Amino acid sequence: MKALLIKDFLVVTRQMKLVLLIIPLIAITGGSFMAPVAVIMGAAFTMTAMGFDEQTKWDELAVMMPYTPNALVLSKYLLGYIWMLIAAVLFILAQAVTSVVTKSSISDSLWLVFYSILAGSLFISVSTPVFFRYGTQKGRLIYFCFIAVAVSLGTLLKNSSALELLCSAPLIFIVITLIISIISLSISVRIKKV
């Protein structure tokens, strides 16, 4: 598992450097409301790594190596979660610096980053099985449709009582996210075994 994660980190090295610069810039210039963008950028590294694997025919090579389908799938999920957390930490640090300079509070940013991490986990949970099933080219089209639906639902439910319940009771949102992540992981493993 560790070797798979190292491989994925090495594969996306060039993009990492750019994202490490962009995320603090987003935090400083865009304010706390750009937290979802920064976190989703980190979560999207799963898609990038899978695209490189597809281009280099990694799946054909991985079959000959001592990796189980569970390890191959779990490494992609972990890559997304790790990068999402790195993006969140970078965003929080940039917001902390900004709040010290402007003498403002960072508490709203922390809550927004927390919910962005949960949303990023849902993004990984929805997109990763699609990428395993359809590949990254077709999967990106489905991914963009998912983003459009999510933004539309977010806009429609902006003043909804269901959204207020999720925001007022973060434990419910965490439990829902964990359940969806576990289901997604098991679906991805089944797809990978076929």
Secondary structure, DSSP 8 states (H G I E B T S, - for coil): -HHHHHHHHHHTHHHHHHHHHHHHHHHHHH-GGGHHHHHHHHHTHHHHHHHHHHHTTHHHHHHTTT--HHHHHHHHHHHHHHHHHHHHHHHHHHHHHHHHHHT---HHHHHHHHHHHHHHHHHHHHHHHHHHHHHHHHHHHHHHHHHHHHHHHHHHTTT-HHHHHHHH-HHHHHHHHHHHHHHHHHHHHHHHH-
